[in-house]
């Protein structure tokens, strides 16, 4: 098992902050297990640990947003990094705005976002795979480099 974990840590991922719910009553967490899975229609998949409270919130609200974090914004990613049991208050005091299509909170300072409507879920071991159809997206600066597990040293091994 150690060899498997060692190799899996070498896989490259983006580092994002996923938001769900409504306004500051929603929740946010730092995630890296996100991937585009379709171009027509545009869809992404997000893996969330089954015991994570955000799993329930995504199911209830049927939407989530992927906030793109720029390289060098480790402080933003670390703000939402933490154990699943840490509570819903992660957005308290944050000046979030609603995404244009699903009303999901968006983080100030993110370099872009994907506003996703939940279309399906798949059980995958101790995680749930949430499949979202991208309903809106924005990128502040196309030259900005995305934070990754390599350039930030933030990674998730489940």
FENBELRA-V157201 format. One line per field, one symbol per residue. burial: 1 if it has 24 or more other C-alpha atoms within 12 Angstrom, else 0. A space follows every 50 residues. Layout:
burial = ???
//
This chain:
burial = 00000000000011111111111111111111111000000011111111 01111111101111111111111101111110010001011000011110 01111110111111111110100000011111111110000000011110 01011100
//
